[in-house]
Amino acid sequence: NPKLSPFGEKFMQSDPKNYTINLATLYTKEQTDQFLSEYNLTENNTFAIGFVNEPDNKYYIKLMHGIFETRNEAKNALDQLPNILKAGQPVIETLQKKQDLFNKKGEDLHGNAK
């Protein structure tokens, strides 16, 4: 079983119908850590899911921010994000999509995996 950071564990155990913000797609751990520190995000509120995408066999990292009970709460949180982050067009999703992705082939970049 892949190791999980505390927030990753919370994300994976939360109701799949809850919401999260898909902030960005990145490609390396360095890039991810730089992104988090640059935008004042931490691994306590952002789940970095790394996975290999089948068709092109490339490694991607999805940055999932927060866990919200309603779409409205997620939308309010998204509205609070700095404009530069909003420029990347983050999207609100249910946890289920990313829980499934993680269960299938993901790793938590902050879960001391491997």
LORO-263013 format. One record per residue: residue number from 0; z, y, x of N, C-alpha, C in turn. Coordinates in nm, 4 decimals, always signed. Atoms other than C-alpha are relative to their C-alpha. Layout:
N
     n         nw         nv         nu        caw        cav        cau         cw         cv         cu
   NUM          Z          Y          X          Z          Y          X          Z          Y          X
...
end
This chain:
114
     n         nw         nv         nu        caw        cav        cau         cw         cv         cu
     0    +0.0000    -0.1214    +0.0838    +0.0000    +0.0000    +0.0000    +0.0000    +0.1258    +0.0868
     1    +0.0010    -0.1207    -0.0832    -0.0903    +0.3403    +0.1412    +0.1319    +0.0754    -0.0128
     2    -0.1222    -0.0804    -0.0013    +0.2082    +0.5543    +0.2392    -0.0250    +0.1316    -0.0728
     3    +0.0136    -0.1244    +0.0752    +0.2721    +0.8547    +0.0197    +0.1028    +0.1030    +0.0438
     4    -0.0933    -0.1110    -0.0188    +0.4257    +1.1942    +0.0857    +0.0793    +0.0135    -0.1298
     5    -0.0770    -0.0144    +0.1235    +0.6946    +1.2926    -0.1663    -0.0828    +0.0576    -0.1161
     6    +0.0796    -0.0554    +0.1094    +0.4498    +1.5076    -0.3641    -0.1092    -0.0982    -0.0438
     7    +0.1016    +0.1007    +0.0331    +0.1837    +1.2368    -0.3448    +0.0583    -0.1055    -0.0926
     8    -0.0674    +0.1001    +0.0814    +0.4330    +0.9922    -0.4901    +0.0223    +0.0532    -0.1418
     9    -0.0230    -0.0628    +0.1297    +0.5220    +1.2330    -0.7695    -0.1320    +0.0070    -0.0783
    10    +0.1335    -0.0097    +0.0609    +0.1505    +1.2861    -0.8393    -0.0417    -0.1361    -0.0561
    11    +0.0439    +0.1330    +0.0408    +0.0835    +0.9127    -0.8560    +0.0850    -0.0570    -0.1127
    12    -0.0882    +0.0542    +0.1035    +0.3820    +0.8479    -1.0823    +0.0013    +0.0832    -0.1276
    13    -0.0010    -0.0860    +0.1178    +0.3196    +1.1325    -1.3255    -0.0961    -0.0521    -0.1067
    14    +0.0831    +0.0380    +0.1129    +0.1614    +1.0908    -1.6664    -0.1466    +0.0326    +0.0300
    15    +0.1420    -0.0209    -0.0305    -0.2147    +1.0448    -1.6165    -0.0635    +0.1104    -0.0856
    16    +0.0544    -0.1042    +0.0878    -0.2688    +1.2905    -1.9036    +0.0412    +0.1397    +0.0455
    17    -0.0362    -0.1313    -0.0540    -0.1018    +1.5694    -1.7068    -0.1188    +0.0586    +0.0753
    18    +0.1112    -0.0713    -0.0618    -0.3193    +1.8276    -1.5338    +0.0316    +0.0402    +0.1433
    19    -0.0116    -0.0454    -0.1379    -0.3814    +1.9318    -1.1773    -0.1205    +0.0896    +0.0286
    20    +0.1118    -0.0874    -0.0368    -0.6068    +2.1809    -1.0013    -0.0702    -0.0585    +0.1226
    21    +0.0817    +0.0485    -0.1109    -0.8857    +2.0449    -0.7845    -0.0466    +0.1237    +0.0773
    22    +0.0171    -0.1258    -0.0729    -0.8794    +2.3199    -0.5234    -0.1233    +0.0040    +0.0873
    23    +0.1067    -0.0030    -0.0999    -1.1327    +2.2168    -0.2652    -0.0324    -0.1409    +0.0462
    24    +0.0388    +0.1229    -0.0691    -1.3213    +1.9402    -0.0911    -0.0159    +0.0354    +0.1464
    25    +0.0060    -0.0253    -0.1446    -1.2697    +1.9290    +0.2848    -0.0382    -0.1296    +0.0702
    26    +0.0559    +0.1146    -0.0717    -1.3717    +1.6927    +0.5598    +0.0863    -0.0544    +0.1134
    27    -0.0853    +0.0502    -0.1079    -1.1023    +1.6652    +0.8293    +0.1457    +0.0386    -0.0253
    28    -0.1427    -0.0306    +0.0137    -0.7233    +1.6637    +0.8554    +0.0310    +0.1379    +0.0578
    29    -0.0224    -0.1314    -0.0618    -0.7349    +1.9675    +1.0865    -0.0371    +0.1102    -0.0991
    30    +0.0491    -0.0964    +0.0974    -0.9384    +2.1573    +0.8292    +0.0987    +0.0116    -0.1174
    31    -0.0938    +0.0041    +0.1122    -0.6941    +2.0509    +0.5581    +0.1282    +0.0748    +0.0336
    32    -0.1258    -0.0641    -0.0383    -0.3838    +2.1607    +0.7469    -0.0187    +0.1507    +0.0182
    33    +0.0307    -0.1419    -0.0183    -0.5472    +2.4912    +0.8362    -0.0134    +0.0692    -0.1356
    34    +0.0191    -0.0530    +0.1350    -0.6475    +2.5472    +0.4735    +0.1357    +0.0217    -0.0676
    35    -0.1319    -0.0111    +0.0626    -0.2932    +2.4789    +0.3525    +0.0780    +0.1170    +0.0574
    36    -0.0816    -0.1073    -0.0566    -0.1296    +2.7145    +0.5996    -0.0623    +0.1362    -0.0268
    37    +0.0676    -0.1271    +0.0244    -0.3922    +2.9834    +0.5499    +0.0276    +0.0552    -0.1400
    38    -0.0180    -0.0460    +0.1387    -0.3365    +2.9934    +0.1735    +0.1423    -0.0202    -0.0492
    39    -0.1390    +0.0110    +0.0395    +0.0369    +2.9400    +0.1784    +0.0266    -0.1130    -0.0968
    40    -0.0230    +0.1191    +0.0802    +0.0152    +2.5987    +0.0204    +0.0748    -0.0960    +0.0908
    41    -0.0674    +0.0976    -0.0851    +0.2243    +2.3079    +0.1382    -0.0231    -0.1392    -0.0551
    42    +0.0134    +0.1369    +0.0483    +0.2245    +1.9325    +0.1141    +0.1048    -0.0297    -0.1073
    43    -0.0953    +0.0186    +0.1107    +0.5114    +1.9826    -0.1340    -0.0597    +0.0373    -0.1342
    44    +0.0620    -0.0320    +0.1293    +0.2715    +2.1139    -0.3967    -0.1489    -0.0329    -0.0021
    45    +0.1422    +0.0303    -0.0094    -0.0686    +1.9920    -0.2803    -0.0185    -0.1390    +0.0598
    46    +0.0237    +0.1401    -0.0373    -0.1869    +1.6309    -0.2539    -0.1389    -0.0075    +0.0634
    47    +0.1283    +0.0111    -0.0701    -0.4593    +1.5721    +0.0057    -0.0433    -0.1469    -0.0001
    48    +0.0480    +0.1377    +0.0134    -0.6524    +1.2577    -0.0873    -0.1253    -0.0187    +0.0835
    49    +0.1160    +0.0299    -0.0833    -0.8837    +1.1256    +0.1809    -0.0644    -0.1299    -0.0446
    50    +0.0685    +0.1231    +0.0398    -1.1489    +0.8677    +0.0970    -0.1413    -0.0011    +0.0559
    51    +0.1394    +0.0133    -0.0414    -1.4844    +0.7343    +0.2054    -0.0840    -0.0140    -0.1260
    52    +0.0867    +0.0026    +0.1168    -1.7542    +0.8029    -0.0503    -0.1099    -0.1032    +0.0217
    53    +0.0910    +0.1135    -0.0194    -1.9731    +0.4987    -0.1082    -0.1429    +0.0373    +0.0384
    54    +0.1436    -0.0127    -0.0302    -2.3329    +0.6183    -0.1262    -0.0299    +0.0544    +0.1395
    55    +0.0368    -0.0584    -0.1294    -2.3296    +0.8377    +0.1831    +0.0944    -0.0395    +0.1125
    56    -0.0924    +0.0491    -0.1016    -2.0395    +0.6683    +0.3627    +0.0672    +0.1119    +0.0788
    57    -0.0658    -0.1124    -0.0668    -1.8901    +1.0089    +0.4472    +0.1450    +0.0092    -0.0456
    58    -0.1421    -0.0169    +0.0313    -1.5222    +1.0964    +0.4556    +0.0214    +0.1355    -0.0664
    59    -0.0297    -0.1229    +0.0742    -1.4034    +1.3520    +0.2015    +0.1501    +0.0098    -0.0247
    60    -0.1400    -0.0237    +0.0349    -1.0668    +1.5079    +0.1278    +0.0026    +0.0913    -0.1218
    61    -0.0165    -0.0818    +0.1207    -0.9828    +1.6340    -0.2203    +0.1399    +0.0581    +0.0027
    62    -0.1306    -0.0662    +0.0028    -0.7036    +1.8892    -0.2381    +0.0410    +0.0260    -0.1434
    63    -0.0464    -0.0104    +0.1372    -0.5138    +1.8544    -0.5638    +0.1296    +0.0789    -0.0019
    64    -0.1137    -0.0917    -0.0027    -0.2701    +2.1335    -0.6386    +0.0791    -0.0028    -0.1304
    65    -0.0903    -0.0085    +0.1144    +0.0275    +2.1036    -0.8715    -0.0148    -0.1114    -0.1014
    66    -0.0020    +0.0941    +0.1124    +0.1161    +1.8887    -1.1716    +0.0474    +0.0815    -0.1197
    67    -0.0305    -0.0840    +0.1158    +0.1153    +2.0553    -1.5119    -0.0074    -0.0825    -0.1277
    68    -0.0025    +0.0797    +0.1226    +0.2030    +1.9194    -1.8544    -0.1101    +0.0385    -0.0964
    69    +0.1058    -0.0415    +0.0922    -0.0531    +2.1253    -2.0385    -0.1135    +0.0664    +0.0760
    70    +0.1172    -0.0631    -0.0596    -0.3984    +2.2546    -1.9650    +0.0262    +0.1495    +0.0182
    71    -0.0324    -0.1420    -0.0046    -0.2650    +2.6023    -2.0376    +0.0844    +0.0366    +0.1221
    72    -0.0832    -0.0240    -0.1191    +0.0020    +2.5791    -1.7669    -0.0863    -0.0060    +0.1258
    73    +0.0889    +0.0130    -0.1160    -0.2637    +2.4645    -1.5228    -0.0881    +0.1240    +0.0116
    74    +0.0854    -0.1176    -0.0004    -0.4838    +2.7545    -1.6258    +0.0768    +0.1236    +0.0500
    75    -0.0818    -0.1117    -0.0472    -0.1993    +3.0037    -1.5710    +0.0194    -0.0073    +0.1508
    76    -0.0180    +0.0174    -0.1443    -0.1372    +2.8585    -1.2261    -0.1294    +0.0343    +0.0733
    77    +0.1300    -0.0290    -0.0616    -0.5081    +2.8799    -1.1481    -0.0223    +0.1519    +0.0036
    78    +0.0162    -0.1456    +0.0051    -0.5090    +3.2446    -1.2578    +0.0831    +0.0713    +0.1063
    79    -0.0884    -0.0601    -0.1015    -0.2259    +3.3152    -1.0115    -0.0522    -0.0193    +0.1431
    80    +0.0483    +0.0276    -0.1356    -0.4223    +3.1804    -0.7158    -0.0690    +0.1231    +0.0579
    81    +0.0711    -0.1126    -0.0626    -0.5563    +3.4312    -0.4627    -0.1505    -0.0072    -0.0287
    82    +0.1427    -0.0059    +0.0334    -0.9118    +3.5465    -0.5355    -0.0860    -0.0828    +0.0936
    83    +0.0819    +0.0735    -0.0959    -1.0413    +3.3882    -0.2188    -0.0011    -0.1498    -0.0325
    84    -0.0035    +0.1400    +0.0417    -0.9277    +3.0484    -0.3470    -0.0801    -0.0197    -0.1282
    85    +0.0754    +0.0106    +0.1256    -1.0732    +3.1158    -0.6905    -0.1498    +0.0040    +0.0260
    86    +0.1417    -0.0088    -0.0341    -1.4030    +3.1935    -0.5212    -0.0593    -0.1386    +0.0231
    87    +0.0462    +0.1377    -0.0202    -1.4252    +2.8242    -0.4352    -0.0147    -0.0764    -0.1307
    88    +0.0113    +0.0588    +0.1335    -1.4248    +2.7576    -0.8105    +0.0799    -0.1276    -0.0184
    89    -0.0848    +0.1167    +0.0261    -1.1277    +2.5245    -0.8411    -0.0109    -0.0414    -0.1471
    90    +0.0098    +0.0478    +0.1378    -1.1344    +2.3065    -1.1520    +0.1278    -0.0711    -0.0428
    91    -0.1150    +0.0693    +0.0570    -0.8624    +2.1771    -1.3810    -0.0449    -0.1394    -0.0425
    92    +0.0326    +0.1387    +0.0350    -0.8622    +1.7996    -1.4194    +0.1262    -0.0711    -0.0443
    93    -0.1181    +0.0828    +0.0258    -0.6351    +1.5321    -1.5562    +0.0335    -0.0768    +0.1276
    94    -0.0420    +0.0760    -0.1178    -0.4329    +1.3404    -1.2999    -0.0742    -0.1330    +0.0075
    95    +0.0531    +0.1355    +0.0040    -0.5959    +1.0183    -1.4121    -0.1179    -0.0227    +0.0941
    96    +0.1190    +0.0143    -0.0857    -0.9255    +1.0770    -1.2307    +0.0386    -0.0227    +0.1449
    97    -0.0352    +0.0095    -0.1409    -0.7578    +1.1268    -0.8960    +0.0988    -0.1130    +0.0266
    98    -0.0862    +0.1174    -0.0158    -0.4928    +0.8599    -0.9525    -0.0888    -0.1235    +0.0178
    99    +0.0931    +0.1127    -0.0090    -0.7801    +0.6161    -1.0066    -0.0700    -0.0016    +0.1354
   100    +0.0678    -0.0099    -0.1296    -0.9650    +0.7414    -0.7000    +0.0943    -0.0468    +0.1117
   101    -0.0963    +0.0360    -0.1046    -0.6507    +0.7092    -0.4890    +0.0259    -0.1498    -0.0012
   102    -0.0285    +0.1435    +0.0099    -0.5770    +0.3594    -0.6183    -0.1153    -0.0840    +0.0505
   103    +0.1171    +0.0749    -0.0443    -0.9304    +0.2485    -0.5464    -0.0182    +0.0063    +0.1502
   104    +0.0402    -0.0084    -0.1407    -0.9832    +0.3848    -0.1999    +0.0610    +0.1169    +0.0761
   105    -0.0500    -0.1219    -0.0626    -0.7662    +0.6812    -0.1144    +0.1088    -0.0208    +0.1024
   106    -0.1187    -0.0058    -0.0847    -0.5143    +0.7701    +0.1511    +0.0569    +0.1399    -0.0117
   107    -0.0691    -0.1286    +0.0071    -0.2572    +1.0483    +0.1493    +0.0037    +0.0552    +0.1423
   108    +0.0072    -0.0557    -0.1352    -0.3254    +1.2717    +0.4488    +0.1364    +0.0393    +0.0551
   109    -0.1330    -0.0360    -0.0461    +0.0419    +1.3643    +0.4604    +0.1003    -0.1121    -0.0204
   110    -0.0894    +0.1137    +0.0221    +0.1817    +1.0174    +0.4012    +0.0187    -0.0856    +0.1232
   111    -0.0072    +0.0735    -0.1283    +0.1884    +0.9170    +0.7712    -0.0741    -0.1324    -0.0135
   112    +0.0790    +0.1216    +0.0179    -0.0812    +0.6675    +0.6761    -0.0403    -0.0525    +0.1375
   113    +0.0407    +0.0698    -0.1239    -0.1717    +0.4148    +0.9464    +0.0984    +0.0262    +0.1132
end
